[in-house]
Each structure stands twice: as C-alpha cells, then as structure tokens.
Amino acid sequence: MNRNSIGPLRPMILVFVLLNGFFVAGRAILEKWNVDQSVVIGGNLILFIVSLASFLLTKRSLAAPNPNAFVRAMYGSFMIKFFVCAAAAFAYIMSVKKNVNKQALFVCMGLYIVYTVLEVSSLLKLLKQKKNA
C-alpha cells in the first residue's frame, strides 16, 4: 500500500488504537460499568477487520466504469459486515450460555455504528475527489 491509499484509513486506524488503549487502560471503569473487557476488545478487533475489508472492497469499486459496481459493493459490504457481526455475536452467546454480558454487546453495537460512520465518511471523501463522480 502506498501513502495515498492509507490516507483515508487513518481515522479508522486512529479510532481503533485509541479505543483499544482505553479498553486496556480503563479496566476499572469497564468493571464499574459491568462490561467484560475481553468481549469489548474482541468485538473491537472483529469490527475493525470487517470494516477495513468492507472499506477496501467498496473503494475498489470506485474505479469501476459501471456505476452499479459501487452500489453492489456497498450492499455486499453491508451484508458481509452484518453477517460476520451476527455470527460473532451468536458464537459468543452460544459459548457463554447464561453468562452473556449484555453491556459489552451494547458497547459493541455502538462500535459498529462508529466504524460504519467512519467508513462511509471516508468513502464519501474519496468519492468527492473522484473526477466525473
């Protein structure tokens, strides 16, 4: 990856690093709120990886001459992100059975929104830079 291709990813990478730093350093705060630290860190990692893959898939479609490619890529990336997150939540719920930490799942839902907003805003900036868009 060259420097120009990493530029739009900087906000997402920065948020990932800062959130993980908070989740590791803020263990006492998370315990006070009854949030399982390992679930939140794992959820943050999964969401970052899926959002990164989704961003790269959609970014690649911006170069396609067919405008439908972008729409298909947006829907495809949404479906991938949704099903990966649903599978991860299902695997977590099935593995702990009755000891599900609902607060951690709600934090992960908030992280999903944060990463989606970052991804869409980065893609919109790239789309505005593209000529004939």
N, CA, C and O atoms as CSV, one atom per row, in Angstrom:
chain,resi,resn,atom,element,x,y,z
A,1,MET,N,N,0.838,-1.179,0.000
A,1,MET,CA,C,0.000,0.000,0.000
A,1,MET,C,C,0.880,1.239,0.000
A,1,MET,O,O,1.844,1.346,0.759
A,2,ASN,N,N,0.522,2.166,-0.869
A,2,ASN,CA,C,1.264,3.412,-0.862
A,2,ASN,C,C,0.621,4.404,0.106
A,2,ASN,O,O,-0.421,4.131,0.702
A,3,ARG,N,N,1.252,5.534,0.242
A,3,ARG,CA,C,0.811,6.523,1.239
A,3,ARG,C,C,-0.594,7.057,0.935
A,3,ARG,O,O,-1.360,7.310,1.864
A,4,ASN,N,N,-0.946,7.232,-0.336
A,4,ASN,CA,C,-2.256,7.756,-0.704
A,4,ASN,C,C,-3.377,6.788,-0.398
A,4,ASN,O,O,-4.494,7.212,-0.103
A,5,SER,N,N,-3.106,5.502,-0.460
A,5,SER,CA,C,-4.168,4.532,-0.195
A,5,SER,C,C,-4.420,4.351,1.296
A,5,SER,O,O,-5.489,3.883,1.687
A,6,ILE,N,N,-3.458,4.713,2.127
A,6,ILE,CA,C,-3.644,4.592,3.576
A,6,ILE,C,C,-4.279,5.849,4.164
A,6,ILE,O,O,-4.848,5.789,5.253
A,7,GLY,N,N,-4.196,6.967,3.482
A,7,GLY,CA,C,-4.725,8.232,3.976
A,7,GLY,C,C,-6.170,8.167,4.440
A,7,GLY,O,O,-6.469,8.598,5.553
A,8,PRO,N,N,-7.085,7.638,3.617
A,8,PRO,CA,C,-8.484,7.585,4.045
A,8,PRO,C,C,-8.720,6.640,5.230
A,8,PRO,O,O,-9.745,6.734,5.905
A,9,LEU,N,N,-7.779,5.737,5.480
A,9,LEU,CA,C,-7.943,4.781,6.585
A,9,LEU,C,C,-7.448,5.324,7.920
A,9,LEU,O,O,-7.686,4.714,8.963
A,10,ARG,N,N,-6.766,6.459,7.899
A,10,ARG,CA,C,-6.191,6.996,9.136
A,10,ARG,C,C,-7.206,7.189,10.256
A,10,ARG,O,O,-6.922,6.799,11.389
A,11,PRO,N,N,-8.384,7.776,9.993
A,11,PRO,CA,C,-9.335,7.942,11.103
A,11,PRO,C,C,-9.768,6.609,11.712
A,11,PRO,O,O,-9.910,6.491,12.929
A,12,MET,N,N,-9.974,5.611,10.860
A,12,MET,CA,C,-10.402,4.306,11.355
A,12,MET,C,C,-9.302,3.655,12.190
A,12,MET,O,O,-9.578,3.076,13.240
A,13,ILE,N,N,-8.066,3.748,11.727
A,13,ILE,CA,C,-6.940,3.168,12.455
A,13,ILE,C,C,-6.735,3.905,13.777
A,13,ILE,O,O,-6.481,3.281,14.808
A,14,LEU,N,N,-6.845,5.219,13.744
A,14,LEU,CA,C,-6.682,6.017,14.958
A,14,LEU,C,C,-7.749,5.677,15.995
A,14,LEU,O,O,-7.439,5.520,17.176
A,15,VAL,N,N,-8.987,5.564,15.564
A,15,VAL,CA,C,-10.073,5.206,16.491
A,15,VAL,C,C,-9.842,3.815,17.058
A,15,VAL,O,O,-10.064,3.589,18.248
A,16,PHE,N,N,-9.400,2.881,16.228
A,16,PHE,CA,C,-9.134,1.519,16.705
A,16,PHE,C,C,-8.062,1.523,17.788
A,16,PHE,O,O,-8.232,0.893,18.832
A,17,VAL,N,N,-6.964,2.227,17.549
A,17,VAL,CA,C,-5.865,2.266,18.514
A,17,VAL,C,C,-6.304,2.964,19.802
A,17,VAL,O,O,-6.030,2.472,20.897
A,18,LEU,N,N,-6.977,4.098,19.677
A,18,LEU,CA,C,-7.419,4.830,20.867
A,18,LEU,C,C,-8.440,4.034,21.684
A,18,LEU,O,O,-8.371,4.011,22.913
A,19,LEU,N,N,-9.377,3.387,21.008
A,19,LEU,CA,C,-10.370,2.590,21.734
A,19,LEU,C,C,-9.725,1.405,22.438
A,19,LEU,O,O,-10.042,1.113,23.592
A,20,ASN,N,N,-8.822,0.725,21.743
A,20,ASN,CA,C,-8.145,-0.395,22.409
A,20,ASN,C,C,-7.319,0.090,23.595
A,20,ASN,O,O,-7.277,-0.569,24.634
A,21,GLY,N,N,-6.668,1.229,23.446
A,21,GLY,CA,C,-5.926,1.799,24.569
A,21,GLY,C,C,-6.843,2.087,25.739
A,21,GLY,O,O,-6.497,1.807,26.887
A,22,PHE,N,N,-8.013,2.647,25.455
A,22,PHE,CA,C,-8.972,2.918,26.531
A,22,PHE,C,C,-9.471,1.628,27.159
A,22,PHE,O,O,-9.586,1.534,28.381
A,23,PHE,N,N,-9.770,0.627,26.326
A,23,PHE,CA,C,-10.309,-0.625,26.867
A,23,PHE,C,C,-9.282,-1.358,27.725
A,23,PHE,O,O,-9.650,-2.036,28.685
A,24,VAL,N,N,-8.006,-1.230,27.391
A,24,VAL,CA,C,-6.957,-1.875,28.193
A,24,VAL,C,C,-6.666,-1.059,29.450
A,24,VAL,O,O,-6.596,-1.606,30.550
A,25,ALA,N,N,-6.499,0.252,29.282
A,25,ALA,CA,C,-6.152,1.094,30.428
A,25,ALA,C,C,-7.350,1.357,31.334
A,25,ALA,O,O,-7.178,1.581,32.532
A,26,GLY,N,N,-8.548,1.334,30.783
A,26,GLY,CA,C,-9.742,1.648,31.567
A,26,GLY,C,C,-10.446,0.435,32.120
A,26,GLY,O,O,-11.674,0.401,32.195
A,27,ARG,N,N,-9.682,-0.550,32.504
A,27,ARG,CA,C,-10.270,-1.784,33.031
A,27,ARG,C,C,-11.165,-1.506,34.236
A,27,ARG,O,O,-12.240,-2.095,34.358
A,28,ALA,N,N,-10.729,-0.613,35.126
A,28,ALA,CA,C,-11.515,-0.304,36.333
A,28,ALA,C,C,-12.854,0.334,35.953
A,28,ALA,O,O,-13.884,0.036,36.558
A,29,ILE,N,N,-12.831,1.209,34.951
A,29,ILE,CA,C,-14.077,1.847,34.507
A,29,ILE,C,C,-15.013,0.815,33.904
A,29,ILE,O,O,-16.214,0.820,34.178
A,30,LEU,N,N,-14.463,-0.072,33.083
A,30,LEU,CA,C,-15.287,-1.116,32.469
A,30,LEU,C,C,-15.878,-2.042,33.526
A,30,LEU,O,O,-17.040,-2.435,33.423
A,31,GLU,N,N,-15.089,-2.396,34.543
A,31,GLU,CA,C,-15.599,-3.245,35.622
A,31,GLU,C,C,-16.686,-2.525,36.411
A,31,GLU,O,O,-17.663,-3.142,36.837
A,32,LYS,N,N,-16.514,-1.224,36.603
A,32,LYS,CA,C,-17.514,-0.438,37.321
A,32,LYS,C,C,-18.846,-0.456,36.571
A,32,LYS,O,O,-19.909,-0.516,37.189
A,33,TRP,N,N,-18.787,-0.404,35.248
A,33,TRP,CA,C,-19.987,-0.449,34.418
A,33,TRP,C,C,-20.431,-1.878,34.121
A,33,TRP,O,O,-21.399,-2.085,33.390
A,34,ASN,N,N,-19.733,-2.863,34.680
A,34,ASN,CA,C,-20.037,-4.285,34.488
A,34,ASN,C,C,-19.919,-4.689,33.010
A,34,ASN,O,O,-20.778,-5.388,32.474
A,35,VAL,N,N,-18.840,-4.236,32.368
A,35,VAL,CA,C,-18.576,-4.556,30.964
A,35,VAL,C,C,-17.373,-5.492,30.913
A,35,VAL,O,O,-16.327,-5.196,31.491
A,36,ASP,N,N,-17.520,-6.617,30.224
A,36,ASP,CA,C,-16.436,-7.592,30.096
A,36,ASP,C,C,-15.390,-7.054,29.117
A,36,ASP,O,O,-15.668,-6.857,27.934
A,37,GLN,N,N,-14.194,-6.822,29.633
A,37,GLN,CA,C,-13.120,-6.217,28.849
A,37,GLN,C,C,-12.746,-7.068,27.637
A,37,GLN,O,O,-12.547,-6.527,26.550
A,38,SER,N,N,-12.648,-8.365,27.800
A,38,SER,CA,C,-12.219,-9.217,26.685
A,38,SER,C,C,-13.251,-9.245,25.559
A,38,SER,O,O,-12.883,-9.330,24.387
A,39,VAL,N,N,-14.523,-9.176,25.897
A,39,VAL,CA,C,-15.564,-9.164,24.870
A,39,VAL,C,C,-15.491,-7.871,24.065
A,39,VAL,O,O,-15.623,-7.887,22.841
A,40,VAL,N,N,-15.281,-6.753,24.755
A,40,VAL,CA,C,-15.226,-5.467,24.074
A,40,VAL,C,C,-13.978,-5.368,23.188
A,40,VAL,O,O,-14.057,-4.871,22.065
A,41,ILE,N,N,-12.846,-5.832,23.677
A,41,ILE,CA,C,-11.619,-5.789,22.869
A,41,ILE,C,C,-11.747,-6.721,21.662
A,41,ILE,O,O,-11.354,-6.356,20.554
A,42,GLY,N,N,-12.288,-7.911,21.871
A,42,GLY,CA,C,-12.501,-8.831,20.754
A,42,GLY,C,C,-13.488,-8.281,19.741
A,42,GLY,O,O,-13.274,-8.396,18.534
A,43,GLY,N,N,-14.570,-7.684,20.230
A,43,GLY,CA,C,-15.553,-7.080,19.334
A,43,GLY,C,C,-14.956,-5.928,18.550
A,43,GLY,O,O,-15.234,-5.769,17.361
A,44,ASN,N,N,-14.132,-5.121,19.213
A,44,ASN,CA,C,-13.478,-4.009,18.533
A,44,ASN,C,C,-12.557,-4.521,17.424
A,44,ASN,O,O,-12.515,-3.948,16.336
A,45,LEU,N,N,-11.828,-5.589,17.698
A,45,LEU,CA,C,-10.932,-6.162,16.697
A,45,LEU,C,C,-11.718,-6.711,15.506
A,45,LEU,O,O,-11.355,-6.468,14.355
A,46,ILE,N,N,-12.783,-7.443,15.781
A,46,ILE,CA,C,-13.599,-8.001,14.695
A,46,ILE,C,C,-14.206,-6.888,13.858
A,46,ILE,O,O,-14.179,-6.942,12.628
A,47,LEU,N,N,-14.753,-5.878,14.523
A,47,LEU,CA,C,-15.370,-4.774,13.789
A,47,LEU,C,C,-14.354,-3.997,12.969
A,47,LEU,O,O,-14.657,-3.567,11.857
A,48,PHE,N,N,-13.157,-3.811,13.501
A,48,PHE,CA,C,-12.121,-3.106,12.748
A,48,PHE,C,C,-11.736,-3.895,11.501
A,48,PHE,O,O,-11.640,-3.324,10.414
A,49,ILE,N,N,-11.518,-5.179,11.643
A,49,ILE,CA,C,-11.103,-6.003,10.499
A,49,ILE,C,C,-12.205,-6.049,9.436
A,49,ILE,O,O,-11.925,-5.917,8.245
A,50,VAL,N,N,-13.439,-6.234,9.863
A,50,VAL,CA,C,-14.549,-6.302,8.906
A,50,VAL,C,C,-14.762,-4.942,8.243
A,50,VAL,O,O,-15.027,-4.876,7.042
A,51,SER,N,N,-14.652,-3.868,9.003
A,51,SER,CA,C,-14.814,-2.531,8.421
A,51,SER,C,C,-13.686,-2.215,7.443
A,51,SER,O,O,-13.911,-1.585,6.409
A,52,LEU,N,N,-12.492,-2.649,7.769
A,52,LEU,CA,C,-11.356,-2.451,6.876
A,52,LEU,C,C,-11.574,-3.209,5.564
A,52,LEU,O,O,-11.365,-2.658,4.483
A,53,ALA,N,N,-11.992,-4.464,5.661
A,53,ALA,CA,C,-12.262,-5.254,4.458
A,53,ALA,C,C,-13.406,-4.642,3.646
A,53,ALA,O,O,-13.346,-4.585,2.418
A,54,SER,N,N,-14.425,-4.195,4.332
A,54,SER,CA,C,-15.566,-3.576,3.670
A,54,SER,C,C,-15.149,-2.291,2.957
A,54,SER,O,O,-15.567,-2.038,1.827
A,55,PHE,N,N,-14.328,-1.484,3.620
A,55,PHE,CA,C,-13.838,-0.242,3.017
A,55,PHE,C,C,-13.033,-0.538,1.758
A,55,PHE,O,O,-13.230,0.103,0.726
A,56,LEU,N,N,-12.127,-1.509,1.842
A,56,LEU,CA,C,-11.280,-1.824,0.693
A,56,LEU,C,C,-12.100,-2.371,-0.468
A,56,LEU,O,O,-11.815,-2.065,-1.626
A,57,LEU,N,N,-13.110,-3.173,-0.171
A,57,LEU,CA,C,-13.981,-3.718,-1.220
A,57,LEU,C,C,-14.737,-2.590,-1.923
A,57,LEU,O,O,-14.816,-2.562,-3.151
A,58,THR,N,N,-15.282,-1.679,-1.154
A,58,THR,CA,C,-16.046,-0.584,-1.736
A,58,THR,C,C,-15.140,0.411,-2.448
A,58,THR,O,O,-15.509,0.945,-3.493
A,59,LYS,N,N,-13.960,0.663,-1.894
A,59,LYS,CA,C,-13.008,1.591,-2.521
A,59,LYS,C,C,-12.581,1.076,-3.897
A,59,LYS,O,O,-12.428,1.850,-4.841
A,60,ARG,N,N,-12.393,-0.229,-3.994
A,60,ARG,CA,C,-12.000,-0.817,-5.275
A,60,ARG,C,C,-13.090,-0.606,-6.330
A,60,ARG,O,O,-12.795,-0.465,-7.517
A,61,SER,N,N,-14.348,-0.586,-5.889
A,61,SER,CA,C,-15.449,-0.413,-6.844
A,61,SER,C,C,-15.547,1.010,-7.382
A,61,SER,O,O,-16.187,1.242,-8.408
A,62,LEU,N,N,-14.915,1.966,-6.697
A,62,LEU,CA,C,-14.949,3.342,-7.179
A,62,LEU,C,C,-14.234,3.500,-8.522
A,62,LEU,O,O,-14.557,4.398,-9.299
A,63,ALA,N,N,-13.277,2.635,-8.788
A,63,ALA,CA,C,-12.522,2.709,-10.044
A,63,ALA,C,C,-13.270,2.070,-11.210
A,63,ALA,O,O,-12.877,2.247,-12.363
A,64,ALA,N,N,-14.329,1.340,-10.932
A,64,ALA,CA,C,-15.064,0.657,-11.999
A,64,ALA,C,C,-15.840,1.671,-12.835
A,64,ALA,O,O,-16.409,2.619,-12.294
A,65,PRO,N,N,-15.864,1.473,-14.147
A,65,PRO,CA,C,-16.603,2.408,-15.009
A,65,PRO,C,C,-18.120,2.274,-14.855
A,65,PRO,O,O,-18.855,3.213,-15.160
A,66,ASN,N,N,-18.583,1.145,-14.396
A,66,ASN,CA,C,-20.009,0.903,-14.226
A,66,ASN,C,C,-20.454,1.454,-12.869
A,66,ASN,O,O,-19.933,1.028,-11.838
A,67,PRO,N,N,-21.406,2.394,-12.846
A,67,PRO,CA,C,-21.846,2.954,-11.564
A,67,PRO,C,C,-22.565,1.930,-10.677
A,67,PRO,O,O,-22.641,2.100,-9.460
A,68,ASN,N,N,-23.085,0.878,-11.291
A,68,ASN,CA,C,-23.752,-0.157,-10.500
A,68,ASN,C,C,-22.768,-0.934,-9.635
A,68,ASN,O,O,-23.163,-1.524,-8.629
A,69,ALA,N,N,-21.507,-0.941,-10.009
A,69,ALA,CA,C,-20.497,-1.666,-9.234
A,69,ALA,C,C,-20.374,-1.083,-7.833
A,69,ALA,O,O,-20.202,-1.823,-6.865
A,70,PHE,N,N,-20.462,0.237,-7.721
A,70,PHE,CA,C,-20.377,0.873,-6.415
A,70,PHE,C,C,-21.564,0.494,-5.539
A,70,PHE,O,O,-21.399,0.205,-4.354
A,71,VAL,N,N,-22.751,0.496,-6.117
A,71,VAL,CA,C,-23.952,0.137,-5.354
A,71,VAL,C,C,-23.880,-1.317,-4.909
A,71,VAL,O,O,-24.196,-1.638,-3.764
A,72,ARG,N,N,-23.464,-2.194,-5.815
A,72,ARG,CA,C,-23.328,-3.611,-5.451
A,72,ARG,C,C,-22.285,-3.799,-4.356
A,72,ARG,O,O,-22.471,-4.605,-3.444
A,73,ALA,N,N,-21.195,-3.058,-4.448
A,73,ALA,CA,C,-20.148,-3.162,-3.430
A,73,ALA,C,C,-20.640,-2.654,-2.083
A,73,ALA,O,O,-20.312,-3.242,-1.053
A,74,MET,N,N,-21.414,-1.586,-2.065
A,74,MET,CA,C,-21.962,-1.072,-0.804
A,74,MET,C,C,-22.887,-2.098,-0.164
A,74,MET,O,O,-22.774,-2.380,1.029
A,75,TYR,N,N,-23.798,-2.654,-0.950
A,75,TYR,CA,C,-24.710,-3.664,-0.410
A,75,TYR,C,C,-23.941,-4.913,0.021
A,75,TYR,O,O,-24.219,-5.484,1.075
A,76,GLY,N,N,-22.989,-5.328,-0.785
A,76,GLY,CA,C,-22.196,-6.512,-0.446
A,76,GLY,C,C,-21.391,-6.323,0.821
A,76,GLY,O,O,-21.311,-7.226,1.654
A,77,SER,N,N,-20.792,-5.145,0.970
A,77,SER,CA,C,-20.003,-4.897,2.177
A,77,SER,C,C,-20.899,-4.818,3.404
A,77,SER,O,O,-20.510,-5.266,4.483
A,78,PHE,N,N,-22.100,-4.250,3.251
A,78,PHE,CA,C,-23.043,-4.235,4.365
A,78,PHE,C,C,-23.431,-5.648,4.772
A,78,PHE,O,O,-23.464,-5.974,5.958
A,79,MET,N,N,-23.726,-6.488,3.781
A,79,MET,CA,C,-24.124,-7.871,4.078
A,79,MET,C,C,-22.996,-8.649,4.749
A,79,MET,O,O,-23.227,-9.397,5.699
A,80,ILE,N,N,-21.779,-8.469,4.249
A,80,ILE,CA,C,-20.628,-9.147,4.854
A,80,ILE,C,C,-20.455,-8.700,6.298
A,80,ILE,O,O,-20.290,-9.523,7.198
A,81,LYS,N,N,-20.492,-7.398,6.510
A,81,LYS,CA,C,-20.305,-6.863,7.861
A,81,LYS,C,C,-21.410,-7.347,8.792
A,81,LYS,O,O,-21.141,-7.747,9.925
A,82,PHE,N,N,-22.648,-7.313,8.318
A,82,PHE,CA,C,-23.779,-7.731,9.138
A,82,PHE,C,C,-23.678,-9.197,9.522
A,82,PHE,O,O,-23.860,-9.544,10.689
A,83,PHE,N,N,-23.390,-10.064,8.557
A,83,PHE,CA,C,-23.357,-11.498,8.854
A,83,PHE,C,C,-22.143,-11.892,9.690
A,83,PHE,O,O,-22.241,-12.791,10.525
A,84,VAL,N,N,-21.015,-11.245,9.485
A,84,VAL,CA,C,-19.845,-11.543,10.329
A,84,VAL,C,C,-20.122,-11.124,11.769
A,84,VAL,O,O,-19.806,-11.857,12.705
A,85,CYS,N,N,-20.708,-9.953,11.941
A,85,CYS,CA,C,-21.035,-9.487,13.296
A,85,CYS,C,C,-22.096,-10.364,13.944
A,85,CYS,O,O,-22.003,-10.681,15.130
A,86,ALA,N,N,-23.102,-10.756,13.174
A,86,ALA,CA,C,-24.139,-11.635,13.712
A,86,ALA,C,C,-23.553,-12.999,14.086
A,86,ALA,O,O,-23.913,-13.562,15.120
A,87,ALA,N,N,-22.666,-13.528,13.266
A,87,ALA,CA,C,-22.037,-14.828,13.569
A,87,ALA,C,C,-21.156,-14.722,14.808
A,87,ALA,O,O,-21.143,-15.631,15.638
A,88,ALA,N,N,-20.417,-13.615,14.939
A,88,ALA,CA,C,-19.563,-13.427,16.119
A,88,ALA,C,C,-20.408,-13.311,17.381
A,88,ALA,O,O,-20.077,-13.904,18.407
A,89,ALA,N,N,-21.502,-12.548,17.312
A,89,ALA,CA,C,-22.386,-12.417,18.472
A,89,ALA,C,C,-23.024,-13.761,18.816
A,89,ALA,O,O,-23.128,-14.118,19.989
A,90,PHE,N,N,-23.450,-14.501,17.799
A,90,PHE,CA,C,-24.056,-15.815,18.027
A,90,PHE,C,C,-23.048,-16.773,18.659
A,90,PHE,O,O,-23.384,-17.509,19.587
A,91,ALA,N,N,-21.815,-16.764,18.158
A,91,ALA,CA,C,-20.783,-17.645,18.721
A,91,ALA,C,C,-20.508,-17.278,20.180
A,91,ALA,O,O,-20.351,-18.161,21.023
A,92,TYR,N,N,-20.449,-15.976,20.479
A,92,TYR,CA,C,-20.224,-15.546,21.867
A,92,TYR,C,C,-21.384,-15.982,22.761
A,92,TYR,O,O,-21.171,-16.523,23.845
A,93,ILE,N,N,-22.604,-15.744,22.301
A,93,ILE,CA,C,-23.777,-16.093,23.112
A,93,ILE,C,C,-23.857,-17.592,23.337
A,93,ILE,O,O,-24.184,-18.033,24.439
A,94,MET,N,N,-23.566,-18.376,22.321
A,94,MET,CA,C,-23.617,-19.836,22.475
A,94,MET,C,C,-22.484,-20.359,23.365
A,94,MET,O,O,-22.644,-21.375,24.041
A,95,SER,N,N,-21.353,-19.671,23.363
A,95,SER,CA,C,-20.218,-20.171,24.152
A,95,SER,C,C,-20.369,-19.877,25.644
A,95,SER,O,O,-19.879,-20.644,26.472
A,96,VAL,N,N,-21.035,-18.787,25.998
A,96,VAL,CA,C,-21.165,-18.462,27.428
A,96,VAL,C,C,-22.544,-18.783,27.983
A,96,VAL,O,O,-22.754,-18.700,29.193
A,97,LYS,N,N,-23.467,-19.140,27.138
A,97,LYS,CA,C,-24.843,-19.510,27.507
A,97,LYS,C,C,-25.511,-18.434,28.368
A,97,LYS,O,O,-25.869,-17.375,27.852
A,98,LYS,N,N,-25.683,-18.683,29.653
A,98,LYS,CA,C,-26.450,-17.767,30.505
A,98,LYS,C,C,-25.612,-16.616,31.067
A,98,LYS,O,O,-26.162,-15.714,31.698
A,99,ASN,N,N,-24.321,-16.629,30.855
A,99,ASN,CA,C,-23.447,-15.582,31.393
A,99,ASN,C,C,-23.145,-14.490,30.362
A,99,ASN,O,O,-22.053,-13.920,30.370
A,100,VAL,N,N,-24.084,-14.199,29.490
A,100,VAL,CA,C,-23.882,-13.192,28.452
A,100,VAL,C,C,-23.767,-11.816,29.101
A,100,VAL,O,O,-24.593,-11.439,29.932
A,101,ASN,N,N,-22.746,-11.082,28.717
A,101,ASN,CA,C,-22.540,-9.730,29.216
A,101,ASN,C,C,-23.227,-8.769,28.253
A,101,ASN,O,O,-22.654,-8.382,27.235
A,102,LYS,N,N,-24.449,-8.390,28.582
A,102,LYS,CA,C,-25.248,-7.547,27.689
A,102,LYS,C,C,-24.632,-6.166,27.508
A,102,LYS,O,O,-24.723,-5.578,26.430
A,103,GLN,N,N,-24.005,-5.648,28.558
A,103,GLN,CA,C,-23.389,-4.334,28.452
A,103,GLN,C,C,-22.286,-4.344,27.396
A,103,GLN,O,O,-22.161,-3.398,26.619
A,104,ALA,N,N,-21.495,-5.400,27.368
A,104,ALA,CA,C,-20.421,-5.499,26.372
A,104,ALA,C,C,-20.998,-5.595,24.959
A,104,ALA,O,O,-20.440,-5.027,24.020
A,105,LEU,N,N,-22.108,-6.308,24.808
A,105,LEU,CA,C,-22.744,-6.399,23.492
A,105,LEU,C,C,-23.280,-5.030,23.046
A,105,LEU,O,O,-23.215,-4.687,21.866
A,106,PHE,N,N,-23.806,-4.261,23.992
A,106,PHE,CA,C,-24.279,-2.920,23.643
A,106,PHE,C,C,-23.113,-2.002,23.271
A,106,PHE,O,O,-23.242,-1.175,22.368
A,107,VAL,N,N,-21.989,-2.140,23.952
A,107,VAL,CA,C,-20.798,-1.365,23.585
A,107,VAL,C,C,-20.360,-1.746,22.171
A,107,VAL,O,O,-20.004,-0.877,21.375
A,108,CYS,N,N,-20.385,-3.030,21.861
A,108,CYS,CA,C,-20.011,-3.479,20.510
A,108,CYS,C,C,-20.990,-2.957,19.458
A,108,CYS,O,O,-20.589,-2.653,18.335
A,109,MET,N,N,-22.273,-2.853,19.817
A,109,MET,CA,C,-23.240,-2.270,18.883
A,109,MET,C,C,-22.905,-0.807,18.619
A,109,MET,O,O,-23.020,-0.336,17.488
A,110,GLY,N,N,-22.495,-0.095,19.650
A,110,GLY,CA,C,-22.061,1.289,19.472
A,110,GLY,C,C,-20.816,1.385,18.608
A,110,GLY,O,O,-20.687,2.289,17.783
A,111,LEU,N,N,-19.893,0.436,18.806
A,111,LEU,CA,C,-18.676,0.408,17.988
A,111,LEU,C,C,-19.017,0.144,16.523
A,111,LEU,O,O,-18.376,0.696,15.630
A,112,TYR,N,N,-20.013,-0.688,16.273
A,112,TYR,CA,C,-20.463,-0.959,14.909
A,112,TYR,C,C,-20.891,0.347,14.235
A,112,TYR,O,O,-20.554,0.601,13.079
A,113,ILE,N,N,-21.635,1.168,14.972
A,113,ILE,CA,C,-22.091,2.443,14.423
A,113,ILE,C,C,-20.901,3.371,14.169
A,113,ILE,O,O,-20.842,4.034,13.133
A,114,VAL,N,N,-19.959,3.420,15.106
A,114,VAL,CA,C,-18.780,4.278,14.961
A,114,VAL,C,C,-17.985,3.887,13.720
A,114,VAL,O,O,-17.630,4.749,12.917
A,115,TYR,N,N,-17.703,2.602,13.555
A,115,TYR,CA,C,-16.918,2.158,12.396
A,115,TYR,C,C,-17.678,2.356,11.090
A,115,TYR,O,O,-17.067,2.658,10.065
A,116,THR,N,N,-18.987,2.192,11.108
A,116,THR,CA,C,-19.774,2.414,9.894
A,116,THR,C,C,-19.734,3.880,9.492
A,116,THR,O,O,-19.585,4.195,8.311
A,117,VAL,N,N,-19.865,4.784,10.466
A,117,VAL,CA,C,-19.805,6.220,10.171
A,117,VAL,C,C,-18.425,6.587,9.620
A,117,VAL,O,O,-18.326,7.339,8.651
A,118,LEU,N,N,-17.367,6.063,10.230
A,118,LEU,CA,C,-16.015,6.354,9.747
A,118,LEU,C,C,-15.806,5.830,8.328
A,118,LEU,O,O,-15.212,6.506,7.488
A,119,GLU,N,N,-16.295,4.629,8.074
A,119,GLU,CA,C,-16.135,4.032,6.749
A,119,GLU,C,C,-16.877,4.843,5.687
A,119,GLU,O,O,-16.319,5.145,4.632
A,120,VAL,N,N,-18.110,5.187,5.962
A,120,VAL,CA,C,-18.909,5.925,4.986
A,120,VAL,C,C,-18.347,7.328,4.762
A,120,VAL,O,O,-18.304,7.801,3.626
A,121,SER,N,N,-17.919,7.991,5.828
A,121,SER,CA,C,-17.364,9.337,5.645
A,121,SER,C,C,-16.067,9.292,4.838
A,121,SER,O,O,-15.825,10.177,4.017
A,122,SER,N,N,-15.236,8.286,5.057
A,122,SER,CA,C,-14.005,8.151,4.261
A,122,SER,C,C,-14.323,7.866,2.801
A,122,SER,O,O,-13.674,8.401,1.902
A,123,LEU,N,N,-15.315,7.029,2.568
A,123,LEU,CA,C,-15.701,6.726,1.188
A,123,LEU,C,C,-16.304,7.944,0.498
A,123,LEU,O,O,-16.076,8.158,-0.692
A,124,LEU,N,N,-17.070,8.742,1.235
A,124,LEU,CA,C,-17.629,9.949,0.641
A,124,LEU,C,C,-16.534,10.943,0.268
A,124,LEU,O,O,-16.625,11.608,-0.764
A,125,LYS,N,N,-15.507,11.048,1.098
A,125,LYS,CA,C,-14.380,11.933,0.758
A,125,LYS,C,C,-13.693,11.451,-0.506
A,125,LYS,O,O,-13.329,12.259,-1.361
A,126,LEU,N,N,-13.512,10.146,-0.633
A,126,LEU,CA,C,-12.891,9.607,-1.850
A,126,LEU,C,C,-13.778,9.827,-3.069
A,126,LEU,O,O,-13.284,10.116,-4.159
A,127,LEU,N,N,-15.068,9.693,-2.887
A,127,LEU,CA,C,-15.994,9.871,-3.993
A,127,LEU,C,C,-15.996,11.329,-4.464
A,127,LEU,O,O,-16.106,11.593,-5.661
A,128,LYS,N,N,-15.875,12.272,-3.528
A,128,LYS,CA,C,-15.831,13.691,-3.903
A,128,LYS,C,C,-14.543,14.016,-4.648
A,128,LYS,O,O,-14.529,14.902,-5.503
A,129,GLN,N,N,-13.458,13.306,-4.332
A,129,GLN,CA,C,-12.178,13.543,-5.005
A,129,GLN,C,C,-12.168,12.974,-6.411
A,129,GLN,O,O,-11.422,13.447,-7.269
A,130,LYS,N,N,-12.990,11.964,-6.651
A,130,LYS,CA,C,-13.001,11.302,-7.950
A,130,LYS,C,C,-13.613,12.224,-9.001
A,130,LYS,O,O,-14.645,12.853,-8.765
A,131,LYS,N,N,-12.972,12.294,-10.150
A,131,LYS,CA,C,-13.483,13.116,-11.241
A,131,LYS,C,C,-14.637,12.392,-11.903
A,131,LYS,O,O,-14.661,11.163,-11.965
A,132,ASN,N,N,-15.590,13.160,-12.397
A,132,ASN,CA,C,-16.769,12.636,-13.082
A,132,ASN,C,C,-17.652,11.800,-12.156
A,132,ASN,O,O,-18.341,10.891,-12.618
A,133,ALA,N,N,-17.640,12.093,-10.869
A,133,ALA,CA,C,-18.469,11.342,-9.933
A,133,ALA,C,C,-19.755,12.074,-9.650
A,133,ALA,O,O,-20.584,11.591,-8.879
